[in-house]
Amino acid sequence: SHTKQVLQLYRQCLKSVNQIQDVEWKETYRIRVRTGFRANASLSAVKSKVKMEENKDEVDRMNYYHTLRHTRDSQGEQAALDLMDNTNNSTTTASRDQQQSNNHNYATNQQENDKKN
Protein backbone atom coordinates (compact mmCIF):
# COMPACT_ATOMS: atom_id res chain seq x y z
CA SER A 1 0.00 0.00 0.00
CA HIS A 2 0.99 3.62 -0.40
CA THR A 3 1.07 4.18 3.36
CA LYS A 4 3.47 1.27 3.76
CA GLN A 5 5.77 2.74 1.07
CA VAL A 6 5.72 6.14 2.78
CA LEU A 7 6.61 4.59 6.15
CA GLN A 8 9.39 2.57 4.53
CA LEU A 9 10.82 5.74 2.95
CA TYR A 10 10.52 7.56 6.28
CA ARG A 11 12.55 4.81 7.97
CA GLN A 12 15.14 4.92 5.17
CA CYS A 13 15.45 8.68 5.63
CA LEU A 14 15.96 8.38 9.38
CA LYS A 15 18.45 5.54 8.91
CA SER A 16 20.47 7.69 6.55
CA VAL A 17 20.26 10.68 8.91
CA ASN A 18 21.60 8.52 11.74
CA GLN A 19 24.80 8.02 9.74
CA ILE A 20 25.61 11.74 9.95
CA GLN A 21 28.54 12.13 12.31
CA ASP A 22 28.09 15.74 13.33
CA VAL A 23 25.50 15.83 16.13
CA GLU A 24 24.09 19.22 15.19
CA TRP A 25 23.70 18.31 11.51
CA LYS A 26 22.17 14.97 12.48
CA GLU A 27 19.53 16.68 14.62
CA THR A 28 18.89 19.31 11.94
CA TYR A 29 18.23 16.65 9.32
CA ARG A 30 16.19 14.53 11.72
CA ILE A 31 13.90 17.53 12.31
CA ARG A 32 13.82 18.26 8.58
CA VAL A 33 12.74 14.70 7.80
CA ARG A 34 10.02 14.66 10.46
CA THR A 35 8.57 18.04 9.57
CA GLY A 36 8.78 17.30 5.87
CA PHE A 37 6.84 14.08 6.17
CA ARG A 38 4.25 15.69 8.44
CA ALA A 39 3.85 18.65 6.09
CA ASN A 40 3.25 16.32 3.15
CA ALA A 41 0.85 13.99 4.94
CA SER A 42 -2.19 15.64 3.37
CA LEU A 43 -0.96 15.61 -0.24
CA SER A 44 -3.08 14.00 -2.91
CA ALA A 45 -2.03 10.53 -4.05
CA VAL A 46 -0.49 11.87 -7.27
CA LYS A 47 1.45 14.65 -5.54
CA SER A 48 2.49 12.27 -2.80
CA LYS A 49 3.98 9.84 -5.33
CA VAL A 50 5.93 12.65 -6.98
CA LYS A 51 7.19 13.82 -3.59
CA MET A 52 8.18 10.25 -2.69
CA GLU A 53 10.31 9.99 -5.84
CA GLU A 54 12.02 13.25 -4.96
CA ASN A 55 12.67 12.01 -1.43
CA LYS A 56 13.99 8.67 -2.70
CA ASP A 57 16.46 10.59 -4.86
CA GLU A 58 17.50 12.66 -1.85
CA VAL A 59 18.03 9.53 0.28
CA ASP A 60 20.11 8.03 -2.53
CA ARG A 61 22.28 11.16 -2.59
CA MET A 62 22.66 11.14 1.19
CA ASN A 63 23.66 7.47 1.12
CA TYR A 64 26.15 8.22 -1.66
CA TYR A 65 27.79 10.86 0.54
CA HIS A 66 27.84 8.46 3.48
CA THR A 67 29.59 5.93 1.22
CA LEU A 68 32.14 8.56 0.20
CA ARG A 69 32.80 9.51 3.82
CA HIS A 70 33.11 5.88 4.89
CA THR A 71 35.46 5.16 1.98
CA ARG A 72 37.57 8.20 2.82
CA ASP A 73 37.72 7.28 6.50
CA SER A 74 38.55 3.61 5.92
CA GLN A 75 40.62 3.71 2.71
CA GLY A 76 41.86 7.28 2.42
CA GLU A 77 41.16 10.42 0.45
CA GLN A 78 42.34 8.99 -2.88
CA ALA A 79 39.95 6.04 -2.65
CA ALA A 80 37.04 8.45 -2.08
CA LEU A 81 38.15 10.57 -5.04
CA ASP A 82 38.41 7.43 -7.19
CA LEU A 83 34.90 6.46 -6.14
CA MET A 84 33.63 9.92 -7.14
CA ASP A 85 35.39 9.61 -10.51
CA ASN A 86 33.88 6.16 -11.09
CA THR A 87 30.45 7.46 -10.18
CA ASN A 88 30.84 10.47 -12.43
CA ASN A 89 31.91 8.26 -15.33
CA SER A 90 28.77 6.15 -14.96
CA THR A 91 26.27 9.03 -14.83
CA THR A 92 24.58 10.64 -17.77
CA THR A 93 25.87 13.92 -19.14
CA ALA A 94 22.85 15.77 -17.79
CA SER A 95 23.33 14.53 -14.26
CA ARG A 96 27.14 14.60 -14.40
CA ASP A 97 27.29 18.37 -13.93
CA GLN A 98 24.99 18.15 -10.90
CA GLN A 99 27.01 15.25 -9.47
CA GLN A 100 30.27 17.13 -9.91
CA SER A 101 28.75 20.14 -8.18
CA ASN A 102 27.57 17.89 -5.36
CA ASN A 103 31.02 16.31 -5.13
CA HIS A 104 32.64 19.74 -4.90
CA ASN A 105 30.18 20.77 -2.18
CA TYR A 106 30.83 17.50 -0.33
CA ALA A 107 34.61 17.97 -0.51
CA THR A 108 34.31 21.58 0.67
CA ASN A 109 32.04 20.60 3.58
CA GLN A 110 34.36 17.76 4.55
CA GLN A 111 37.34 20.11 4.59
CA GLU A 112 35.41 22.55 6.79
CA ASN A 113 34.39 19.73 9.15
CA ASP A 114 37.96 18.45 9.29
CA LYS A 115 39.16 21.92 10.30
CA LYS A 116 36.59 22.00 13.13
CA ASN A 117 37.78 18.63 14.45
GROMACS elastic network, one bead per residue, 0.5 to 0.9 nm:
[ bonds ]
;  ai    aj funct       b0    kb
    1     4     6  0.52724   500
    1     5     6  0.64735   500
    1     6     6  0.88426   500
    2     5     6  0.50735   500
    2     6     6  0.62344   500
    2     7     6  0.86864   500
    2    45     6  0.83733   500
    2    49     6  0.84727   500
    3     6     6  0.50752   500
    3     7     6  0.62160   500
    3     8     6  0.85485   500
    4     7     6  0.51530   500
    4     8     6  0.61052   500
    4     9     6  0.86330   500
    5     8     6  0.50155   500
    5     9     6  0.61674   500
    5    10     6  0.85416   500
    5    52     6  0.87321   500
    6     9     6  0.51179   500
    6    10     6  0.61058   500
    6    11     6  0.86844   500
    6    37     6  0.86976   500
    6    48     6  0.88935   500
    6    52     6  0.72733   500
    7    11     6  0.62182   500
    7    12     6  0.85931   500
    8    11     6  0.51843   500
    8    12     6  0.62504   500
    8    13     6  0.86753   500
    9    13     6  0.61080   500
    9    14     6  0.86464   500
    9    52     6  0.76872   500
    9    55     6  0.78686   500
    9    56     6  0.71117   500
    9    59     6  0.85730   500
   10    13     6  0.50991   500
   10    14     6  0.63146   500
   10    15     6  0.85940   500
   10    33     6  0.76297   500
   10    34     6  0.82549   500
   10    37     6  0.74899   500
   11    14     6  0.51300   500
   11    15     6  0.60142   500
   11    16     6  0.85434   500
   12    15     6  0.50318   500
   12    16     6  0.61570   500
   12    17     6  0.85582   500
   12    56     6  0.87927   500
   12    59     6  0.73076   500
   13    16     6  0.51920   500
   13    17     6  0.61515   500
   13    18     6  0.86644   500
   13    30     6  0.84838   500
   13    33     6  0.69526   500
   13    55     6  0.82849   500
   13    56     6  0.84549   500
   13    58     6  0.87109   500
   13    59     6  0.59928   500
   13    62     6  0.88135   500
   14    18     6  0.61079   500
   14    19     6  0.88497   500
   14    29     6  0.85808   500
   14    30     6  0.65941   500
   14    33     6  0.72714   500
   14    34     6  0.87139   500
   15    18     6  0.51736   500
   15    19     6  0.68695   500
   16    19     6  0.53922   500
   16    20     6  0.73737   500
   16    59     6  0.69657   500
   16    62     6  0.67346   500
   16    63     6  0.62988   500
   16    66     6  0.80236   500
   17    20     6  0.55573   500
   17    25     6  0.87630   500
   17    26     6  0.58993   500
   17    27     6  0.83162   500
   17    29     6  0.63175   500
   17    30     6  0.62739   500
   17    33     6  0.85988   500
   17    59     6  0.89784   500
   17    62     6  0.80947   500
   18    21     6  0.78510   500
   18    26     6  0.65167   500
   18    27     6  0.88944   500
   18    30     6  0.80886   500
   19    26     6  0.79138   500
   19    63     6  0.87155   500
   19    66     6  0.69776   500
   20    23     6  0.74145   500
   20    25     6  0.70218   500
   20    26     6  0.53588   500
   20    29     6  0.88876   500
   20    66     6  0.75873   500
   21    24     6  0.88555   500
   21    25     6  0.78927   500
   21    26     6  0.69801   500
   22    25     6  0.54005   500
   22    26     6  0.60295   500
   22    27     6  0.87077   500
   22   113     6  0.85517   500
   23    26     6  0.50194   500
   23    27     6  0.62192   500
   23    28     6  0.85665   500
   24    27     6  0.52520   500
   24    28     6  0.61289   500
   24    29     6  0.86800   500
   25    29     6  0.61139   500
   25    30     6  0.84068   500
   26    29     6  0.53171   500
   26    30     6  0.60462   500
   26    31     6  0.86595   500
   27    31     6  0.61448   500
   27    32     6  0.84645   500
   28    31     6  0.53142   500
   28    32     6  0.61780   500
   28    33     6  0.87365   500
   29    33     6  0.60291   500
   29    34     6  0.85270   500
   30    33     6  0.52256   500
   30    34     6  0.62926   500
   30    35     6  0.86583   500
   31    34     6  0.51676   500
   31    35     6  0.60162   500
   31    36     6  0.82324   500
   32    35     6  0.53466   500
   32    36     6  0.57967   500
   32    37     6  0.84871   500
   33    36     6  0.51092   500
   33    37     6  0.61529   500
   33    38     6  0.85699   500
   34    37     6  0.53755   500
   34    38     6  0.62043   500
   34    39     6  0.85529   500
   35    38     6  0.50438   500
   35    39     6  0.58980   500
   35    40     6  0.85117   500
   36    39     6  0.51250   500
   36    40     6  0.62385   500
   36    41     6  0.86455   500
   37    40     6  0.51956   500
   37    41     6  0.61116   500
   38    41     6  0.51637   500
   38    42     6  0.81962   500
   39    42     6  0.72732   500
   39    43     6  0.85069   500
   40    43     6  0.54530   500
   40    48     6  0.72370   500
   40    51     6  0.81984   500
   41    44     6  0.87843   500
   41    48     6  0.80988   500
   42    48     6  0.84492   500
   43    46     6  0.79750   500
   43    47     6  0.59033   500
   43    48     6  0.54419   500
   43    51     6  0.89947   500
   44    47     6  0.52819   500
   44    48     6  0.58395   500
   44    49     6  0.85460   500
   45    48     6  0.50045   500
   45    49     6  0.61831   500
   45    50     6  0.87482   500
   46    49     6  0.52786   500
   46    50     6  0.64760   500
   46    51     6  0.87395   500
   47    50     6  0.51154   500
   47    51     6  0.61228   500
   47    52     6  0.85340   500
   48    51     6  0.50147   500
   48    52     6  0.60383   500
   48    53     6  0.86949   500
   49    53     6  0.63556   500
   49    54     6  0.87499   500
   50    53     6  0.52475   500
   50    54     6  0.64447   500
   50    55     6  0.87527   500
   51    54     6  0.50533   500
   51    55     6  0.61566   500
   51    56     6  0.85737   500
   52    56     6  0.60209   500
   52    57     6  0.85609   500
   53    56     6  0.50174   500
   53    57     6  0.62540   500
   53    58     6  0.86447   500
   54    57     6  0.51717   500
   54    58     6  0.63264   500
   54    59     6  0.88059   500
   55    59     6  0.61546   500
   55    60     6  0.85153   500
   56    59     6  0.50962   500
   56    60     6  0.61566   500
   56    61     6  0.86556   500
   57    60     6  0.50380   500
   57    61     6  0.62773   500
   57    62     6  0.86829   500
   58    61     6  0.50647   500
   58    62     6  0.61825   500
   58    63     6  0.85798   500
   59    63     6  0.60457   500
   59    64     6  0.84476   500
   60    63     6  0.51152   500
   60    64     6  0.61006   500
   60    65     6  0.87373   500
   61    65     6  0.63406   500
   61    66     6  0.86643   500
   61   102     6  0.89914   500
   62    65     6  0.51746   500
   62    66     6  0.62647   500
   62    67     6  0.86614   500
   63    67     6  0.61274   500
   63    68     6  0.86001   500
   64    67     6  0.50349   500
   64    68     6  0.62810   500
   64    69     6  0.87135   500
   65    69     6  0.61401   500
   65    70     6  0.84902   500
   65   103     6  0.85015   500
   65   106     6  0.73544   500
   66    69     6  0.50777   500
   66    70     6  0.60318   500
   66    71     6  0.84332   500
   67    70     6  0.50888   500
   67    71     6  0.59695   500
   67    72     6  0.84550   500
   67    80     6  0.85347   500
   68    71     6  0.50701   500
   68    72     6  0.60439   500
   68    73     6  0.85137   500
   68    79     6  0.86849   500
   68    80     6  0.54070   500
   68    81     6  0.82279   500
   68    83     6  0.72306   500
   68    84     6  0.76147   500
   69    72     6  0.50509   500
   69    73     6  0.60328   500
   69    74     6  0.85001   500
   69    80     6  0.73470   500
   69   110     6  0.84253   500
   70    73     6  0.50782   500
   70    74     6  0.59825   500
   70    75     6  0.81150   500
   70    80     6  0.84103   500
   71    74     6  0.52428   500
   71    75     6  0.54115   500
   71    76     6  0.67620   500
   71    77     6  0.79071   500
   71    79     6  0.65071   500
   71    80     6  0.54617   500
   71    83     6  0.82426   500
   72    75     6  0.54294   500
   72    78     6  0.74763   500
   72    79     6  0.63435   500
   72    81     6  0.82354   500
   73    76     6  0.58100   500
   73    77     6  0.76320   500
   73    80     6  0.86894   500
   75    78     6  0.78878   500
   75    79     6  0.58883   500
   75    80     6  0.76391   500
   76    79     6  0.55618   500
   76    80     6  0.67077   500
   76    81     6  0.89679   500
   77    80     6  0.52260   500
   77    81     6  0.62705   500
   77    82     6  0.86558   500
   78    82     6  0.60407   500
   78    83     6  0.85109   500
   79    83     6  0.61532   500
   79    84     6  0.86648   500
   80    83     6  0.50034   500
   80    84     6  0.62711   500
   80    85     6  0.86621   500
   81    84     6  0.50242   500
   81    85     6  0.61987   500
   81    86     6  0.86232   500
   82    86     6  0.61127   500
   82    87     6  0.85026   500
   83    86     6  0.50636   500
   83    87     6  0.60918   500
   83    88     6  0.84869   500
   84    87     6  0.50429   500
   84    88     6  0.60026   500
   84    89     6  0.85298   500
   84    99     6  0.88112   500
   84   100     6  0.84250   500
   84   103     6  0.71926   500
   85    88     6  0.50124   500
   85    89     6  0.60957   500
   85    90     6  0.86896   500
   86    89     6  0.51222   500
   86    90     6  0.64029   500
   86    91     6  0.89452   500
   87    90     6  0.52278   500
   87    91     6  0.64409   500
   87    96     6  0.89317   500
   87    99     6  0.85439   500
   88    91     6  0.53565   500
   88    92     6  0.82340   500
   88    95     6  0.87310   500
   88    96     6  0.58863   500
   88    97     6  0.87961   500
   88    99     6  0.68027   500
   88   100     6  0.71474   500
   89    92     6  0.80838   500
   89    96     6  0.79885   500
   90    96     6  0.86231   500
   91    94     6  0.81229   500
   91    95     6  0.62619   500
   91    96     6  0.56556   500
   91    99     6  0.82419   500
   92    95     6  0.53858   500
   92    96     6  0.58006   500
   93    97     6  0.70010   500
   94    97     6  0.64358   500
   94    98     6  0.75986   500
   95    98     6  0.52086   500
   95    99     6  0.60857   500
   95   100     6  0.85976   500
   96   100     6  0.60318   500
   96   101     6  0.84847   500
   97   100     6  0.51616   500
   97   101     6  0.61940   500
   97   102     6  0.85924   500
   98   101     6  0.50548   500
   98   102     6  0.61222   500
   98   103     6  0.85468   500
   99   103     6  0.60044   500
   99   104     6  0.85297   500
  100   104     6  0.61196   500
  100   105     6  0.85414   500
  101   104     6  0.51001   500
  101   105     6  0.61995   500
  101   106     6  0.85379   500
  102   105     6  0.50231   500
  102   106     6  0.60026   500
  102   107     6  0.85483   500
  103   107     6  0.60833   500
  103   108     6  0.84947   500
  104   107     6  0.51308   500
  104   108     6  0.60992   500
  104   109     6  0.85436   500
  105   108     6  0.50766   500
  105   109     6  0.60470   500
  105   110     6  0.84699   500
  106   109     6  0.51323   500
  106   110     6  0.60244   500
  106   111     6  0.85676   500
  107   110     6  0.50663   500
  107   111     6  0.61651   500
  107   112     6  0.86510   500
  108   111     6  0.51743   500
  108   112     6  0.62985   500
  108   113     6  0.86752   500
  109   112     6  0.50529   500
  109   113     6  0.61088   500
  109   114     6  0.85038   500
  110   113     6  0.50021   500
  110   114     6  0.59917   500
  110   115     6  0.85738   500
  111   114     6  0.50142   500
  111   115     6  0.62568   500
  111   116     6  0.87748   500
  112   115     6  0.51676   500
  112   116     6  0.64681   500
  112   117     6  0.89119   500
  113   116     6  0.50860   500
  113   117     6  0.63834   500
  114   117     6  0.51658   500
